[in-house]
Amino acid sequence: MTRRVETALIVGAPLLLAILEIFHPHPHDLFRLDLRAWMAVHYLQIFLFPLAALALVLLVRGRRGFAAGLCRAAAFVFGVTWIAFDSVAGVATGILLQAAQASGSPEAWRAPVMAIWTHPIVGGGATPDSAPPLLAVAGSLAWGIGSLAAAFTLRRAGSSWIPVGLLVISSVSFAVFKTHAPPGGPIAFGALAAAAAWARWKSPS
């Protein structure tokens, strides 16, 4: 791909995802969600999650070594796990909620909705007595590892501390905020976009 197209992808994909996550509803009560916003965000995330993972990979393009390889592997795990996670916890849950609202008796749908939402592998939320969903944890961990590996790779290649620091912020965002809804998602993906923009600006060739 050309340099301009690659730059548009490496900066634009995480930037668009960061902006999108600002509008991600907080699911404090699933049956009171703004379902239009919920469905729009989750459909778009299916495309933007893997593109953000690809942007992370392109950030270390041409670099060799263990850290660069770890970044690529972690980005792949993130893309795969969060597409599956988003499709079920986000889209499938939203479809059931739409059907519940259309039925006129939404409470009758609570059990099947919660069966998906609290599922230990593909669910979107944990109960006080259960662990967080496996795919969400795996994807968040993969993003953290991939971003840290990218930061190490760039620093080893002589990059300034600014993109390195931004990648560290991206790495720890999900661990700190425990969500890709705001503020976790906007910070994680926005920091990647800023790091990529800085790296490209400093290396225009």
PyMOL commands that set and color helices and strands:
alter all, ss='L'
color gray80, all
select helices_A, chain A and resi 3-22+30-32+35-59+66-103+106-117+134-156+161-177+184-202
alter helices_A, ss='H'
color red, helices_A
deselect
rebuild
show_as cartoon
